[in-house]
Amino acid sequence: MKESPSLPPSHPLREAVHDEVHARFYEPLDAPARASWLALLSPRASIGRERELVASLCRRFGREEPLTEKNFVACDLGAFRLRWERHNEFSTWSFFVTGEAGRDPFADPAINRVPADWLGELPGSTIAAIHLALESRDMPERSFEELEAVFAPHAFVGNGVAGGDGLVWTDFRVHEDGFSRFLVRDIDLTRREAGRIAQRLFELETYRLLALLALPLVRELMPELDELESRLNDINDEMAGITEQYAASEREEQLLAVLSDLASDVERLSSYAGSRFHASRAYAALVNKGAEELRTVRMPGLQTLCEYLGWRMDPAMGTCASQAERLEVLSTRVHRTGALLRTRVDVTLERQNRDLLGSMNRRADLQLRLQRTVEGLSVVVISYYLVSLVAYLLRGLDEAVALPFPVNVAIGMAVPVVFAGVWLSLRSMRTRIERKVGRGA
């Protein structure tokens, strides 16, 4: 035998993603058989409790406990077969029993084999509960009256599946026992085909109900959306009516605060309903995909499952989609209005800043003129005092040593020299100060 080549280390997630394609396999069914399905909404944190319940049920029937880290378990417990699977927001529990149930296919459902006390410990709330009966091809065909009795008092729909290799009937109703019903007849199904059909029917009903969870939420949100749209329209109308420049700034700032409150309310609704709307669209897509995979064939005189679901689900999903789009459009409008209002406030502030800077420039120009006027007076005053000091000095020297030139002539000649010196000194001082201020700026 040729030795396998040495490969680089496996990616940490290689095994997980490789096994994902095998995680949600169907349970092959040999007709006749009965199955019960529970879909329970529960938080993700309850997965530990669900694994414990699977392990405790296996121990009760003397079977080996499954691996605790798995999110999918399928095992044969003797009296029935168990299939548990954890999804994002719900878990499914299915129970299978082989054997004919007689002319009343739902008289002894598979869930009757499950301990009642154990069922009472399952976490979560029921979103879907389904009984399915798979009748063998050897059983006498049921008349229309017998089918009416099975689903009484409700009208039922039905069609061929798997290209006509099987037949299925249901009324999409919850009966007195709290379960809805699917009756499947084997015409020429293999055990794997029968298992796939049962799984698709279970998922079809479960995803249908999960998709419609958004409809009550839509009805709850519609009045609030109306009120939010009205508030936004009022803000836009008031923005269009603001014309006076000085009143605009204060009122626009008030409107911006009101719009911020409105945006907060819209974001609250988006976070509250957005995830449900997205999940609803995803579940509706799964319903459509599952309906196509059934490969239905029309039965004379009966509405098909796909037609029934389309007639009732499409308007509901259209309502959900329109309100989800309405919420997104409202959020976009709020942000656009906010941007426009902030632009108007910014323009008003810039206009005020421009006027303020113009006023400051005028004030600075006036101060400069005053400063130059004072500077000129300072030159005169300082020169006057310095010339007086020079005059005192020259007169004192003239009396002491008899200067060879007239004192008054000397004083007169000192005036322009002193004046020029004072003017140059003050100018030099001002230039040094202006340079220091410029470097500091």
Disulfide bonds with the S-S distance in Angstrom:
none
